[in-house]
Amino acid sequence: MNPFIFYFLILIILLLILIGIIYLGYWIPKKMGKKKIGIIISRVLAVGLILVILSIVFEDKLFFKSDAKEYLAEQKIELKDKFKILENESGGFMDYYHKFELEISLADKNRLIEKITSEQNYVNEIQNSFYLPDKAVNRYKGDTITANYQTDWSYKTEVYYPNGKGITPTYKIISISKKENKLTFEHILD
């Protein structure tokens, strides 16, 4: 069966179940003689469902500077000056992907480049073709792998860590552009 059709059917079934729960939230109190309570319960459930759907649909638009700071803090990256969110996108069913791009100050850019190049595992040579998950001995278990290097276009710090058997490993990449004051963050579950 086509995976798209499978997920579409799951979505339809889930939606029907949720609509059924909303209806039961109205019908059960109505049968007990409390129609107004049933109306209130069903409306609260319907509003909750609509909010969940809207948050999923507009997930990329509901991304704030505090979210960017939180993602960067996980990688021990701190921006001290003001910055601007240029782009944010995420998605994927089987493989999750989240990427955002920030315009940062020249001082933050220079400080982050210094941080990357002073790391003990920094490779001073240009590495244009580099894929950290290829360095993992076992995809699902083992130690966290980190890399700090530069390409022709950017300075990069990467981390790859397995999450256990049967759980998708996490791969995070932070790139600092050589030409512009841009920071790109990528989070890949593959």
N, C-alpha and C positions, 0 to 999 in steps of 0.2 A: 504494500500500500504506500502511496506517495506520502511522505512526511507532512507536506503542507495540508493535505486532506485530513490526515490523522489529527493534527493540531487544530484544524478548523472544526472538526467534529467534537473534539474535547471542549473547545471554547463554546460551542453551541449548547452542549450538554450542561456545562457549568453555568451558563447564562440562564438556561431553563430552570435549573435547580435554585439559583438565586431568586428568580422571579417567583418560583413556587414558595420559597421561604417568606418573601414579602407578602404574598397572598395569604399564607397561613397566619402571618402576623396580624392580618385584618380579620380573617375568617374565624379563627378560634375565639378571640374575645367577642366577636359578634354573636356566635352561637351561645356564648355564656351570658348574653344580654348586655354586654358592655361595648357597644358599637363605637363610641367615641374613643375609647382606649385602643380599639383595633385600628381606627383611622390614624391615631397618633403613632402607634407602633409601626404600621405599614409605611407611613410617610418618613419616619426617622430611618427605617431600613432602606427605603428607596433613595433618600438623599445620600445616605452612606454609600450605597452602590454607585450612584452617579459620581460622587467625589472620588471613589477608588478608580473608576474608569477614566475620569478626567486626569487624575494624577498619573496614570499610566500613559495616556495619550500625550500629555503635555510635560512628560518627565524632563525632556531636554530644556524646556523653557523655565522649569522650576529649579534651575541650577544657579546657586548664588556664590558669591566670593567666599563665604564661610565654608561652603562645600569644597571649593577648590583648595582652601587652606587645610582642611581636614585631610583630603587625599594626599596632599604634599607632606603634611606632618607625619603621616604613616611612613613615608620614605625619608624622614629626617631632613626635609627641605622646608626652610622658612623664608617667606618673603617679608622683608622689613619695610619696604616702601609700598606705595599705592600701586595697584595693577588693574588691568581691564580684561574682562573675559571677551575674547574675540570669537570663539567658536566652542560649541559643546554638542556632542552627539553620542548616542549609545544605542544599543540594540542587540538583537540576536536571540534566538530560541535555544538552540543547542550550544552555540558558542557565543558567549557574552563579550561585548566589546564596548569600552567607554573611552572616549578621547575628548580632551579639551585643550584649548590653546589660549595662552594668556599673553598680553603685552605687559612686560615688566620693565622696571627702571634699569638704566645702565649700571647703577651701583649693585643692584640685586644680581644682574647678569654676571658681572665681573666676580662678585662674591661666590656665586654658584659654580662658575667655571673653576675658580680657585679651589673650591671644595672638592669638585670632581677630580681635578688633576692632582690634588694632594693625597688622594686615597691610596692606600698601600697597594691595591690591586690595579691601579691605573696603568693602562697600556698606552704608551706614548706614540705608537705608530698609528697611521690611518687604517681604520678597519671599516671599509664600506660594505662588506657582506659579513654580517655577524648575526647569529640567531642563538641566543642563550639557552633555550630549551634543548638544543642539540648537545649541550655539554652535560646534561643530566644523565646519570647512569641508569636511574629508574625514574620513570615519569611520575609515579604515585608515592614513592617514599624516598627519603634521603634528606640531605641537608639543603638549606637555602643556598642558592648560587647567586653571586652578585658580579657585576662587571662594570667597569668605568673605562671609557675610551672615547675616541673622537672619530668622526667621519669627515669627509670633505666639507660637509654642510653644518655639522653640529657637534657638541659635546654631549655624551650620553652617560646616564647611570641607569642600570637595569637590575632588576631582582626577579628571580624565579624561585618559587617554592612549591613543593608538592603538598597536597592537602590530605593525603591518605588514600588508601585503596578505594577505587571507585568514585573518588571525588576529583573533579577537574582541577588541575594545577593552575596556579596564579602566576601571571607574567606581567610585570609593570615596567614601563619605560618612561624615563624623563629625558627630554632632549632640550638643549639650550642652543638656539640658532647662533651661528658664527656671524651672520650678516645683519640680523635684525635683533631687536630686544624682545624675543619671543621664547616662551617656554611651552613645550608640548608634553602633555601627560597622556599615556596610553595604558589602559588596564584591560588585559585580555585573559579570558578564561577559555582555554582551548584543550 
